Amino acid sequence: MQTLQHLSKHIVYLTPVQKTDRPVLAAVTGNKKTLLIDAGNSVGHAQLFQDELLKHDINGDLLVLTHSHWDHVFGLEHIRIPVICHEKTYQHIKEMQPLSWEDQALDERVEEGTEIPFCADAIKLELGRNREISMPLPDIRFEKKLTIDLGDVTCIIDHVGGDHAKDSCIIYVPEEKTLFLGDCLYANLYAEKWNYTAEQASRLVEKMEAYDADTYILSHHDQPCTKQEMEAELNLMKQCTRAVVEHRGDRAKIERDLATEANRELTEHELETIGFFVNGYVE
């Protein structure tokens, strides 16, 4: 059961669902306006979020998209407020509008490698037989960074890109020291082998470290990450970025290097991350 969580006086969020790939949906409320984050993976998802918000007398005034993957934009049809997105997100939604989401079309895109089997299965499960997806184009576009004053609360929307999606944006709430990451820290899933590239990861880590945050919200994590947890994750990415280049993608050498540096056996998560970096290494 998805439930509305109160992170602070100004921030609430709806928990994710892994089975049908529902991401976190959030609301940041000031004394003038409320900014919603992401539209959800279906009209039903968007409706649930709206219903939960109304139980707490919260009404959205604006909505921002973190990126254009289906699970963050299929709920756009239900959105009746101005929508903000990056220019690349706008263009990708435009490209998605004429696509069919019926079984045959989905299966064909999986076969040709432009859709992921997990996503195709999740779409079928979330939407059932009603696959007529309407995605109105967003109202407001930006290129690099946009700041919104909600009244005593500020939201800084920053385009950060990354391997997962080139249009990924983060939302920073300085008064709450909270950073919404969307999916930007996840690997590139639209590849034969899931991967990180050293160049993109290095740039992304640099952007993350520029923000003074105590709480980090990733769209498909059940719980927010603490500062300590995020520092550990970013440090792992920095170690992998260095090691994959230094050892020219040699997995065995990278694993020995990081294990020696940590003075312990590597965890399953660390080994998986190393694998993603090795998959993305190109001489």
C-alpha positions in Angstrom: 0.0 0.0 0.0 1.4 3.4 -1.0 1.3 5.9 1.8 2.0 9.6 2.0 5.1 10.3 4.0 5.7 13.6 5.8 9.4 14.4 5.5 9.1 17.8 7.0 6.6 20.7 7.4 7.1 21.6 3.8 7.7 18.2 2.1 5.6 15.1 1.6 6.1 12.2 -0.8 4.2 9.1 -2.0 6.2 5.9 -1.6 7.3 3.9 -4.7 6.1 0.5 -5.9 8.8 -1.7 -7.5 6.4 -4.3 -9.1 4.8 -1.8 -11.5 7.7 0.7 -11.4 5.8 3.5 -9.7 8.4 6.1 -8.7 8.3 8.5 -5.7 5.9 11.4 -6.2 6.5 14.5 -4.0 5.1 17.9 -3.1 7.0 20.9 -1.8 4.8 23.5 -0.1 5.6 27.1 0.7 3.2 29.8 2.0 2.3 30.8 -1.6 2.5 27.8 -3.8 3.1 24.0 -4.0 5.4 22.4 -6.5 4.7 18.7 -7.4 7.5 16.5 -8.5 6.8 14.0 -11.4 3.5 13.0 -13.0 3.5 9.3 -12.2 3.4 6.1 -14.4 -0.3 6.2 -15.0 -3.5 8.3 -14.6 -4.3 6.0 -11.6 -0.9 6.7 -10.0 -1.4 10.5 -10.5 -5.0 10.3 -9.1 -3.8 8.4 -6.0 -1.2 11.1 -5.3 -3.8 13.8 -5.8 -6.3 12.1 -3.5 -3.6 11.6 -0.8 -2.6 15.3 -1.1 -6.2 16.5 -0.8 -6.6 14.5 2.5 -4.0 16.9 3.9 -5.4 20.0 2.1 -2.5 20.2 -0.3 -3.1 21.5 -3.8 -0.4 21.6 -6.5 0.2 24.8 -8.4 3.0 23.7 -10.6 4.6 20.3 -11.5 8.2 19.6 -12.6 9.4 16.4 -14.4 12.7 15.0 -13.4 13.1 13.3 -16.8 11.1 11.7 -19.6 11.0 8.0 -18.9 7.5 6.5 -19.1 7.1 5.9 -15.3 7.5 9.6 -14.7 5.3 11.0 -17.5 2.4 8.6 -18.2 0.3 10.4 -15.6 0.5 13.7 -17.5 -3.0 13.3 -18.9 -4.3 13.8 -15.3 -2.3 16.9 -14.6 -4.3 20.1 -14.8 -1.6 22.6 -13.7 1.3 24.0 -15.5 4.1 21.5 -16.1 7.8 22.4 -16.1 10.5 20.3 -17.8 14.0 20.5 -19.4 14.1 21.1 -23.2 15.3 17.5 -23.8 12.4 16.1 -21.8 10.0 18.1 -23.9 11.5 16.8 -27.1 11.4 13.2 -25.9 7.8 13.4 -24.8 7.0 14.8 -28.3 8.7 11.7 -29.8 6.8 9.4 -27.5 3.3 10.9 -28.2 2.7 8.9 -31.5 3.9 5.6 -30.1 1.6 2.6 -29.5 1.8 0.9 -26.1 -0.2 -2.2 -27.1 1.4 -5.6 -26.6 2.6 -6.0 -30.1 4.2 -2.6 -30.3 5.9 -3.0 -26.9 7.2 -6.5 -27.8 8.6 -5.2 -31.1 10.5 -2.4 -29.3 11.8 -4.9 -26.8 13.0 -7.1 -29.7 14.8 -4.1 -31.4 16.3 -3.0 -28.1 14.6 0.4 -27.7 12.5 -0.8 -24.8 13.4 -2.8 -21.7 11.6 -6.1 -20.9 11.1 -5.0 -17.3 9.5 -1.7 -18.4 7.3 -3.4 -21.0 6.1 -5.9 -18.3 5.5 -3.1 -15.8 3.5 -1.1 -18.4 1.3 -4.1 -19.1 0.7 -4.7 -15.4 0.1 -1.1 -14.4 -2.2 -0.2 -17.3 -4.0 -3.4 -17.9 -5.8 -3.4 -21.2 -6.3 0.4 -21.4 -3.1 1.5 -23.2 -4.3 4.7 -24.8 -1.7 7.0 -23.3 -2.2 10.8 -23.7 0.8 12.9 -22.8 0.2 16.6 -23.2 3.3 18.6 -23.8 4.7 20.5 -20.8 4.0 24.3 -20.6 7.4 25.6 -19.4 10.8 24.6 -20.7 14.3 25.5 -19.4 17.9 24.7 -20.5 20.2 24.7 -17.5 18.7 25.8 -14.1 15.4 27.3 -12.9 14.6 28.7 -9.4 11.1 28.8 -8.1 10.1 30.8 -5.0 7.1 29.0 -3.3 7.0 31.5 -0.4 9.6 31.0 2.3 10.6 27.8 0.5 12.8 27.7 -2.7 13.2 25.0 -5.3 16.2 25.0 -7.5 15.7 22.8 -10.6 19.1 21.8 -12.1 19.8 19.8 -15.3 22.5 17.2 -14.4 22.2 14.6 -17.1 24.0 11.3 -16.5 24.1 7.8 -17.9 20.5 6.9 -16.9 18.9 9.8 -18.9 20.5 12.7 -20.6 17.6 14.9 -19.6 17.8 14.1 -15.8 17.1 17.0 -13.5 17.4 17.3 -9.7 15.4 19.5 -7.4 17.1 21.1 -4.4 15.2 22.7 -1.5 17.9 24.7 0.4 15.7 25.6 3.4 15.2 21.9 4.0 18.6 20.7 2.8 16.8 18.1 0.7 17.8 17.0 -2.7 15.4 15.1 -5.0 17.5 13.1 -7.4 14.9 11.5 -9.6 16.7 8.6 -11.4 19.9 10.4 -12.1 22.2 8.1 -10.0 20.9 4.9 -11.6 22.8 3.2 -14.4 22.0 3.3 -18.1 19.3 0.6 -18.5 18.7 1.2 -22.2 21.8 -0.7 -23.3 22.7 -4.3 -24.1 24.6 -4.3 -20.7 23.6 -1.9 -18.0 26.4 0.6 -17.5 28.0 3.7 -16.1 30.6 5.7 -18.0 33.5 7.3 -16.2 33.0 10.6 -17.9 29.3 10.9 -17.1 29.6 9.6 -13.6 32.5 12.0 -12.8 30.4 15.0 -14.0 27.4 13.8 -12.1 29.2 13.3 -8.8 30.7 16.8 -9.1 27.2 18.2 -9.5 25.8 16.3 -6.6 28.6 17.4 -4.3 27.9 21.1 -5.1 24.7 20.9 -3.0 24.6 21.0 0.8 22.0 18.4 1.6 21.2 16.2 4.6 18.4 14.2 2.9 18.4 12.6 -0.6 15.3 11.2 -2.3 15.8 8.7 -5.2 12.7 7.9 -7.1 12.8 4.1 -6.7 14.2 3.9 -3.2 11.8 3.1 -0.4 13.5 5.3 2.1 15.4 8.7 1.8 19.2 8.5 1.9 21.1 10.3 4.7 24.1 12.5 4.0 26.4 9.7 5.2 24.8 7.1 2.9 25.0 9.5 -0.1 28.6 10.4 0.7 29.5 6.6 0.7 27.6 6.1 -2.7 29.3 9.1 -4.3 32.7 8.0 -3.0 32.1 4.5 -4.5 31.4 6.1 -7.9 34.5 8.2 -7.6 36.6 5.1 -6.8 35.1 3.2 -9.7 35.6 6.1 -12.1 39.3 6.3 -11.2 39.9 2.5 -11.1 38.1 1.7 -14.4 40.3 4.2 -16.3 43.5 3.3 -14.4 43.0 -0.5 -14.9 41.6 -0.1 -18.5 38.3 -1.9 -17.6 40.0 -5.0 -16.1 37.4 -6.1 -13.6 39.7 -8.4 -11.5 42.2 -5.6 -11.0 39.5 -3.1 -10.2 38.0 -5.4 -7.6 41.4 -6.0 -6.0 42.2 -2.3 -6.0 38.9 -1.3 -4.2 39.1 -4.3 -1.8 42.6 -3.3 -0.8 41.5 0.4 -0.3 38.6 -0.7 1.8 40.6 -3.4 3.7 37.7 -5.8 3.5 35.7 -7.9 1.1 33.5 -5.9 -1.3 29.8 -5.9 -0.8 27.3 -7.2 -3.4 26.3 -3.6 -4.2 30.0 -2.6 -4.7 30.6 -5.5 -7.0 27.5 -4.7 -9.0 28.6 -1.1 -9.4 32.0 -2.1 -10.6 30.3 -4.4 -13.1 28.3 -1.4 -14.5 31.5 0.6 -14.9 33.3 -2.2 -16.6 30.3 -2.6 -19.0 30.6 1.1 -19.9 34.3 1.2 -20.4 35.5 1.9 -23.9 39.2 2.4 -24.8 
